[in-house]
Amino acid sequence: MNKKAQQLHRLTPTEIRAAFSLAGIFSLRMLGLFLILPVFAIYAEQLAGVTPLLIGVAIGAYGLTQAMLQIPFGMLSDRIGRKPVIVGGLLLFTLGSVVAAGSDTIWGVIAGRALQGSGAIAAAVMALAADLTREQNRTKAMAVIGMSIGLAFAVSLVLGPLLNTWIGVSGIFWLTAALAIAGILVVIFLVPNPDRSSTHRDTSPVRDQFARVLRNPDLLRLDLGILLLHMMLTAVFIVVPVTLRDITGIAVESHWMVYLPVVLLAMIFMVPFIVIAEKRRKMRQVFLLAISAICLSQLGFILFQASIVGFTAALLLFFTAFNLLEASLPSLISKMAQAESKGTAMGVYSTSQFVGAFLGGMLGGWVYGQFHLVGVFLFGAGASLLWLLVASGMRQPSYLSSYLIHVGTLDPLTAQELQMQLREIPGVGEAVVMGQEGVAYLKVDTQSVDFALLDEFSVAET
């Protein structure tokens, strides 16, 4: 790689600061959402008006408001600015946490969780990350943010039971309010201010791309997948804490001793499968294997619920497969979406994820009330079988990765000519040049394309 290319791909101090500060905001918010996941079903038993259905609704309520508001909030940030939307969303999250902390009825907690979810800042944060990073380095910044989300989820499973022992679930809600306020301070004092904000087709939904995305059967199959995955996750955590306490015989304050090794080992065990999927190009096979493992884990919950070793093994299988799927699905969206539609495809995908969380809470709670613990695990097994059936029609992905080049503002004719030039470069599968935006959106084979040659077309400042 020549000197110019090295300069283009080296993260600047501003880009590093943006990536890690925005990852911090995401982490604080995700901790706030998920800390109650491993303990709420037990805590809710003491709330007035509680039923199994309402326990599930309380756990998943954030998903409904997230699904409804995240794309509109992202578009609003295009008009009034990223930081006002992010700060406003974190204030809503804080308010929801306070409402839930002060409630002694299940309906109060449901209202608080719905308010938490209404602080839908994901799209605005991603758009701000795009504003603050150059095209060549945007993927690196997004990877830092993505890793922070996964880490926050893993930490929440371990910290939740410990915090429940120390400060109770009400205290956890107060803590999440404090975390949201900390996130506001990060936005104000640590996140850089962008020179300008614009719509980025690789990270933000674009109105004229929705029809294309919603007509793509490959993308719809993946959207259904993330919906079912998070539906199963939410449903499972309505009953896993109760199973550990009442059947497996583990005291609530000791649940973290189960989650900690499971979380750590699951992250380790998924790595070889990621390598096989991406490097050896066995994505479809690994993907279907992971869905099958999710189904087997649900059956394992039923067969081994009275055994500490057996139930923990089923949890390990579930989380290994869950982590693998959670990492693979965004990669597949990127591979299946058109180069200029990636941001829109990810917006629909993320909305599907939150709808799944809500449905998992509502349906899982109803099934729990009607058919008890075993019914929920059978519900999960049935959902994973449905997913396996739908996913079996998935074609082998192209293994092309998104790549962006800042080419400067171009007139339509020059943009068309550049687009033709880029398509002729070996390893480039797709190329769309948006002259008014000054960006070339490419899909490239990372194993064969000459990145230094691509970067020769860049007019980005170094």
C-alpha positions as CSV (number, residue, x, y, z in Angstrom):
1,M,0.0,0.0,0.0
2,N,1.5,3.4,-1.0
3,K,1.9,6.4,1.2
4,K,-1.3,8.0,0.1
5,A,-3.3,4.9,0.7
6,Q,-1.8,4.5,4.2
7,Q,-2.8,8.0,5.0
8,L,-6.3,7.5,3.8
9,H,-6.8,4.3,5.9
10,R,-5.1,5.6,9.1
11,L,-7.7,6.7,11.7
12,T,-7.2,10.3,12.7
13,P,-7.4,11.4,16.3
14,T,-10.8,12.8,15.7
15,E,-12.0,9.6,14.2
16,I,-10.6,7.6,17.1
17,R,-12.3,9.9,19.6
18,A,-15.6,9.7,17.7
19,A,-15.6,5.9,17.4
20,F,-14.9,5.3,21.1
21,S,-17.1,8.0,22.5
22,L,-20.0,6.9,20.4
23,A,-19.3,3.3,21.4
24,G,-19.5,4.5,25.0
25,I,-22.9,6.0,24.5
26,F,-24.2,2.8,22.9
27,S,-22.7,0.7,25.7
28,L,-24.2,2.8,28.5
29,R,-27.6,2.7,26.8
30,M,-27.5,-1.0,26.1
31,L,-26.5,-1.7,29.7
32,G,-29.5,0.2,30.8
33,L,-31.9,-1.8,28.6
34,F,-30.5,-5.3,29.3
35,L,-29.4,-5.2,33.0
36,I,-32.9,-6.3,34.1
37,L,-33.1,-9.1,31.5
38,P,-31.8,-11.9,33.8
39,V,-33.6,-10.8,36.9
40,F,-36.9,-9.1,36.0
41,A,-39.1,-12.2,35.8
42,I,-38.3,-12.9,39.4
43,Y,-38.6,-9.3,40.6
44,A,-41.9,-8.8,38.8
45,E,-43.6,-11.4,41.0
46,Q,-44.0,-8.8,43.8
47,L,-45.5,-6.1,41.6
48,A,-49.2,-5.3,41.9
49,G,-51.4,-6.5,39.0
50,V,-48.7,-8.9,37.6
51,T,-49.5,-11.7,35.2
52,P,-47.1,-13.8,33.1
53,L,-48.3,-12.0,30.0
54,L,-47.6,-8.6,31.6
55,I,-44.2,-9.7,32.7
56,G,-43.3,-10.5,29.1
57,V,-44.8,-7.2,27.9
58,A,-42.7,-5.3,30.5
59,I,-39.5,-7.0,29.3
60,G,-40.2,-6.4,25.6
61,A,-42.1,-3.1,25.7
62,Y,-38.9,-1.1,24.8
63,G,-38.8,-3.0,21.5
64,L,-42.2,-1.6,20.3
65,T,-41.3,2.0,20.8
66,Q,-37.8,1.4,19.4
67,A,-39.2,-0.1,16.3
68,M,-41.7,2.7,15.8
69,L,-39.3,5.6,16.3
70,Q,-35.7,4.7,15.4
71,I,-36.0,5.4,11.6
72,P,-38.1,8.6,12.1
73,F,-35.6,9.8,14.7
74,G,-32.7,9.1,12.3
75,M,-34.4,11.1,9.6
76,L,-35.2,13.9,12.1
77,S,-31.4,14.1,12.9
78,D,-30.8,14.9,9.2
79,R,-33.0,18.0,9.7
80,I,-32.2,19.3,13.2
81,G,-28.8,17.8,13.9
82,R,-27.5,14.6,15.4
83,K,-26.6,15.7,18.9
84,P,-30.0,17.3,19.7
85,V,-31.7,14.0,18.8
86,I,-29.3,11.9,20.7
87,V,-29.5,14.1,23.8
88,G,-33.3,14.1,23.5
89,G,-33.4,10.3,23.2
90,L,-31.2,9.9,26.3
91,L,-33.5,12.2,28.2
92,L,-36.5,10.1,27.3
93,F,-34.5,7.0,28.3
94,T,-33.7,8.7,31.7
95,L,-37.4,9.5,32.2
96,G,-38.4,6.0,31.4
97,S,-35.9,4.6,33.9
98,V,-37.2,6.9,36.7
99,V,-40.8,5.9,36.0
100,A,-39.9,2.2,36.2
101,A,-37.8,2.7,39.3
102,G,-40.6,4.4,41.2
103,S,-43.3,2.0,40.1
104,D,-44.8,-0.7,42.4
105,T,-47.2,-1.9,39.7
106,I,-46.5,-3.9,36.6
107,W,-48.2,-1.2,34.5
108,G,-45.9,1.4,35.8
109,V,-42.9,-0.6,34.8
110,I,-44.4,-1.3,31.3
111,A,-44.8,2.5,30.9
112,G,-41.2,3.1,32.0
113,R,-39.8,0.4,29.6
114,A,-41.8,1.9,26.7
115,L,-40.4,5.3,27.5
116,Q,-36.9,3.9,27.7
117,G,-37.4,2.5,24.2
118,S,-38.8,5.8,22.8
119,G,-35.3,7.2,23.2
120,A,-34.5,5.6,19.9
121,I,-31.0,7.0,19.1
122,A,-29.4,4.1,17.2
123,A,-29.9,5.6,13.7
124,A,-28.8,9.1,14.9
125,V,-25.6,7.7,16.5
126,M,-24.7,5.8,13.4
127,A,-25.3,8.9,11.2
128,L,-23.1,10.9,13.5
129,A,-20.4,8.3,13.3
130,A,-20.6,8.6,9.5
131,D,-20.4,12.4,9.7
132,L,-17.2,12.2,11.8
133,T,-15.4,9.6,9.8
134,R,-14.0,9.4,6.3
135,E,-15.5,6.9,3.9
136,Q,-12.4,4.7,3.9
137,N,-12.5,4.4,7.7
138,R,-16.2,4.2,8.4
139,T,-16.2,0.5,8.6
140,K,-13.6,0.5,11.4
141,A,-15.6,3.0,13.5
142,M,-18.8,0.9,13.0
143,A,-16.9,-2.2,14.1
144,V,-15.9,-0.5,17.4
145,I,-19.5,0.5,18.0
146,G,-20.7,-3.0,17.1
147,M,-18.3,-4.7,19.5
148,S,-19.3,-2.3,22.3
149,I,-23.0,-3.4,21.9
150,G,-22.0,-7.1,22.1
151,L,-19.8,-6.5,25.1
152,A,-22.5,-4.5,26.9
153,F,-25.0,-7.3,26.4
154,A,-22.6,-9.9,27.8
155,V,-21.7,-7.7,30.8
156,S,-25.4,-7.1,31.5
157,L,-26.1,-10.8,31.9
158,V,-23.4,-11.1,34.6
159,L,-23.9,-7.8,36.3
160,G,-27.7,-8.0,36.4
161,P,-27.9,-10.7,39.1
162,L,-25.1,-9.2,41.1
163,L,-26.7,-5.7,41.1
164,N,-30.1,-7.3,41.9
165,T,-28.5,-8.7,45.1
166,W,-26.9,-5.4,46.0
167,I,-29.5,-2.7,45.1
168,G,-32.5,-4.6,43.7
169,V,-34.3,-4.1,40.4
170,S,-35.6,-0.7,41.5
171,G,-32.0,0.3,42.1
172,I,-31.0,-1.1,38.7
173,F,-33.5,1.3,37.1
174,W,-32.1,4.2,39.0
175,L,-28.6,3.1,37.9
176,T,-29.8,3.0,34.2
177,A,-31.0,6.6,34.7
178,A,-27.6,7.6,35.9
179,L,-26.0,5.8,32.9
180,A,-28.2,7.7,30.5
181,I,-27.2,11.0,32.1
182,A,-23.5,9.9,31.8
183,G,-24.3,9.3,28.1
184,I,-25.6,12.8,27.7
185,L,-22.3,14.2,29.2
186,V,-20.3,12.0,26.8
187,V,-22.3,13.5,23.9
188,I,-21.8,17.1,25.1
189,F,-18.2,17.0,26.2
190,L,-16.5,14.0,24.4
191,V,-18.1,13.5,21.0
192,P,-16.6,15.8,18.4
193,N,-18.8,18.2,16.5
194,P,-19.0,17.4,12.8
195,D,-18.1,20.0,10.2
196,R,-21.3,19.2,8.4
197,S,-24.1,16.6,8.5
198,S,-25.4,14.8,5.4
199,T,-27.3,11.6,4.5
200,H,-25.0,8.6,4.2
201,R,-26.5,5.8,2.2
202,D,-24.2,3.2,3.9
203,T,-25.4,4.0,7.4
204,S,-28.8,5.8,7.1
205,P,-32.2,4.9,5.6
206,V,-33.0,6.8,2.4
207,R,-36.6,7.2,1.4
208,D,-36.1,6.3,-2.2
209,Q,-34.5,3.0,-1.3
210,F,-37.3,1.5,0.9
211,A,-39.2,0.0,-2.0
212,R,-36.1,-1.7,-3.3
213,V,-35.2,-3.1,0.1
214,L,-38.7,-4.4,0.9
215,R,-38.9,-6.2,-2.4
216,N,-35.7,-8.1,-2.0
217,P,-36.5,-11.7,-0.8
218,D,-32.9,-12.3,0.4
219,L,-33.1,-9.2,2.7
220,L,-36.6,-10.1,3.9
221,R,-35.5,-13.6,4.8
222,L,-32.7,-12.0,7.0
223,D,-35.2,-9.5,8.5
224,L,-37.4,-12.4,9.6
225,G,-34.3,-14.1,11.0
226,I,-33.3,-11.3,13.3
227,L,-37.0,-10.9,14.3
228,L,-37.2,-14.5,15.3
229,L,-33.8,-14.5,17.0
230,H,-34.7,-11.6,19.3
231,M,-38.2,-13.0,19.8
232,M,-36.6,-16.2,21.2
233,L,-34.1,-14.3,23.3
234,T,-36.7,-12.2,25.0
235,A,-39.0,-15.2,25.5
236,V,-36.2,-17.4,26.9
237,F,-35.4,-14.8,29.6
238,I,-38.9,-14.7,30.8
239,V,-38.4,-18.3,32.0
240,V,-34.7,-19.0,32.3
241,P,-34.3,-17.1,35.7
242,V,-37.3,-18.9,37.1
243,T,-36.0,-22.3,35.9
244,L,-32.6,-21.7,37.5
245,R,-34.3,-20.8,40.8
246,D,-37.2,-23.2,41.0
247,I,-36.1,-26.3,39.2
248,T,-32.4,-26.3,38.8
249,G,-32.1,-25.1,42.4
250,I,-29.7,-22.2,42.1
251,A,-30.3,-19.2,44.4
252,V,-31.0,-15.9,42.5
253,E,-27.9,-14.2,44.0
254,S,-25.8,-17.0,42.4
255,H,-27.2,-16.9,38.9
256,W,-24.2,-14.8,37.8
257,M,-22.0,-17.9,38.5
258,V,-23.9,-19.6,35.7
259,Y,-23.9,-16.7,33.3
260,L,-20.3,-15.7,33.6
261,P,-18.7,-18.9,32.3
262,V,-21.4,-19.3,29.7
263,V,-20.9,-15.8,28.3
264,L,-17.1,-16.1,28.2
265,L,-17.1,-19.5,26.7
266,A,-19.7,-18.6,24.1
267,M,-17.7,-15.7,22.9
268,I,-14.6,-18.0,22.5
269,F,-16.5,-20.9,20.9
270,M,-18.1,-18.7,18.2
271,V,-14.8,-17.4,16.9
272,P,-13.7,-20.5,14.8
273,F,-17.1,-20.6,13.2
274,I,-16.8,-16.9,12.2
275,V,-13.5,-17.6,10.7
276,I,-14.8,-20.6,8.7
277,A,-17.8,-18.6,7.5
278,E,-15.9,-15.6,6.4
279,K,-12.4,-16.8,5.5
280,R,-13.4,-20.2,4.0
281,R,-16.6,-18.8,2.6
282,K,-18.9,-21.3,4.3
283,M,-21.4,-18.6,5.4
284,R,-24.6,-20.4,4.4
285,Q,-23.5,-23.7,6.0
286,V,-22.4,-22.1,9.3
287,F,-25.6,-20.0,9.4
288,L,-27.9,-23.0,9.1
289,L,-25.8,-24.9,11.6
290,A,-26.2,-22.0,14.1
291,I,-30.0,-22.0,13.7
292,S,-30.1,-25.7,14.2
293,A,-28.1,-25.2,17.4
294,I,-30.6,-22.7,18.7
295,C,-33.3,-25.3,18.2
296,L,-31.4,-28.0,20.0
297,S,-30.7,-25.6,22.9
298,Q,-34.4,-25.1,23.4
299,L,-34.9,-28.8,23.5
300,G,-32.0,-29.0,25.9
301,F,-33.7,-26.6,28.3
302,I,-36.6,-29.0,28.5
303,L,-34.7,-32.2,28.8
304,F,-32.0,-30.9,31.3
305,Q,-33.9,-28.3,33.3
306,A,-33.4,-30.2,36.6
307,S,-29.6,-30.6,36.0
308,I,-27.2,-27.8,36.7
309,V,-24.7,-29.2,34.3
310,G,-27.2,-30.0,31.6
311,F,-29.1,-26.7,31.8
312,T,-25.8,-24.8,31.8
313,A,-24.7,-26.7,28.7
314,A,-27.9,-25.8,26.9
315,L,-27.4,-22.2,27.8
316,L,-23.9,-22.4,26.4
317,L,-25.1,-23.9,23.2
318,F,-27.8,-21.2,23.0
319,F,-25.5,-18.3,23.5
320,T,-22.8,-19.6,21.2
321,A,-25.3,-19.9,18.5
322,F,-26.9,-16.6,19.4
323,N,-23.6,-14.7,19.3
324,L,-22.7,-16.4,16.0
325,L,-26.0,-15.4,14.4
326,E,-25.9,-11.9,15.9
327,A,-22.5,-11.4,14.2
328,S,-23.4,-13.1,10.9
329,L,-26.7,-11.4,10.2
330,P,-25.4,-7.8,9.8
331,S,-22.6,-9.2,7.6
332,L,-25.2,-11.0,5.4
333,I,-27.3,-7.9,5.2
334,S,-24.2,-6.0,3.9
335,K,-23.5,-8.7,1.4
336,M,-27.1,-9.1,0.1
337,A,-28.0,-5.3,-0.1
338,Q,-27.2,-3.2,-3.1
339,A,-24.2,-1.0,-2.6
340,E,-26.3,2.2,-2.3
341,S,-29.1,0.6,-0.2
342,K,-27.0,-0.7,2.7
343,G,-28.1,2.0,5.2
344,T,-31.8,1.5,4.3
345,A,-31.5,-2.3,4.6
346,M,-29.8,-2.0,8.0
347,G,-32.6,0.3,9.1
348,V,-35.3,-2.2,8.2
349,Y,-33.2,-5.0,9.8
350,S,-32.8,-3.1,13.0
351,T,-36.5,-2.3,13.2
352,S,-37.3,-6.0,12.7
353,Q,-34.9,-6.8,15.6
354,F,-36.9,-4.6,18.0
355,V,-40.2,-5.9,16.8
356,G,-38.9,-9.3,17.6
357,A,-38.0,-8.2,21.1
358,F,-41.5,-6.9,21.7
359,L,-43.2,-10.0,20.2
360,G,-40.9,-12.3,22.3
361,G,-42.0,-10.6,25.5
362,M,-45.7,-10.5,24.6
363,L,-46.0,-14.0,23.1
364,G,-43.5,-15.6,25.5
365,G,-45.4,-14.2,28.5
366,W,-48.7,-15.4,27.1
367,V,-47.3,-18.9,26.4
368,Y,-45.8,-19.0,29.9
369,G,-49.2,-18.2,31.5
370,Q,-50.9,-20.9,29.4
371,F,-48.4,-23.6,29.1
372,H,-45.7,-22.9,31.8
373,L,-42.0,-23.1,31.4
374,V,-41.9,-26.0,29.0
375,G,-44.4,-24.2,26.7
376,V,-42.0,-21.3,26.3
377,F,-39.1,-23.5,25.4
378,L,-41.3,-25.4,22.9
379,F,-42.3,-22.0,21.5
380,G,-38.7,-21.2,21.0
381,A,-38.0,-24.6,19.3
382,G,-40.9,-24.0,17.0
383,A,-39.7,-20.5,16.1
384,S,-36.2,-21.8,15.3
385,L,-37.6,-24.6,13.1
386,L,-39.7,-22.1,11.2
387,W,-36.5,-20.0,10.8
388,L,-34.5,-23.0,9.6
389,L,-37.2,-23.8,7.0
390,V,-37.2,-20.2,5.7
391,A,-33.4,-19.9,5.8
392,S,-32.8,-23.1,3.9
393,G,-33.9,-21.2,0.8
394,M,-31.0,-18.7,1.2
395,R,-28.6,-18.5,-1.6
396,Q,-24.8,-18.5,-1.0
397,P,-23.8,-14.9,-0.4
398,S,-21.5,-13.1,-2.8
399,Y,-18.8,-12.4,-0.2
400,L,-18.5,-8.9,-1.4
401,S,-17.9,-6.2,1.2
402,S,-19.0,-2.6,1.2
403,Y,-16.3,0.0,0.3
404,L,-16.7,3.7,-0.1
405,I,-14.6,6.3,-1.9
406,H,-14.9,10.1,-1.5
407,V,-14.8,11.2,-5.2
408,G,-15.9,14.8,-4.8
409,T,-19.0,16.4,-6.3
410,L,-19.5,15.4,-9.9
411,D,-21.9,16.2,-12.7
412,P,-24.1,13.3,-13.9
413,L,-22.0,12.5,-17.0
414,T,-18.7,12.4,-15.1
415,A,-20.3,10.3,-12.4
416,Q,-21.5,7.8,-15.0
417,E,-18.1,7.6,-16.6
418,L,-16.4,7.1,-13.2
419,Q,-18.9,4.4,-12.4
420,M,-18.0,2.5,-15.5
421,Q,-14.3,2.8,-14.8
422,L,-14.7,1.5,-11.3
423,R,-16.8,-1.5,-12.4
424,E,-14.0,-2.6,-14.7
425,I,-11.5,-2.9,-11.9
426,P,-10.9,-6.6,-11.0
427,G,-12.5,-7.5,-7.7
428,V,-15.2,-4.8,-7.9
429,G,-18.7,-6.4,-8.1
430,E,-20.8,-3.3,-7.9
431,A,-20.2,0.4,-8.2
432,V,-22.6,3.2,-7.9
433,V,-21.4,6.8,-8.0
434,M,-23.6,9.5,-6.4
435,G,-22.3,12.6,-8.0
436,Q,-24.2,15.1,-5.9
437,E,-23.1,13.3,-2.7
438,G,-19.5,13.0,-3.9
439,V,-19.4,9.3,-2.9
440,A,-18.8,6.1,-4.8
441,Y,-20.5,3.1,-3.2
442,L,-18.8,-0.2,-4.1
443,K,-19.1,-3.9,-3.3
444,V,-15.7,-5.5,-3.5
445,D,-14.0,-8.9,-3.1
446,T,-11.5,-8.1,-0.3
447,Q,-9.4,-11.1,-1.3
448,S,-8.7,-10.0,-4.9
449,V,-9.3,-6.2,-5.2
450,D,-6.4,-3.8,-5.2
451,F,-7.4,-1.2,-2.6
452,A,-4.5,1.1,-3.5
453,L,-5.8,1.2,-7.0
454,L,-9.3,2.1,-5.7
455,D,-7.9,4.8,-3.5
456,E,-6.3,6.5,-6.5
457,F,-9.9,7.6,-7.3
458,S,-10.3,9.3,-3.9
459,V,-10.1,13.0,-3.6
460,A,-10.3,12.8,0.2
461,E,-8.1,15.2,2.2
462,T,-5.3,13.4,4.0
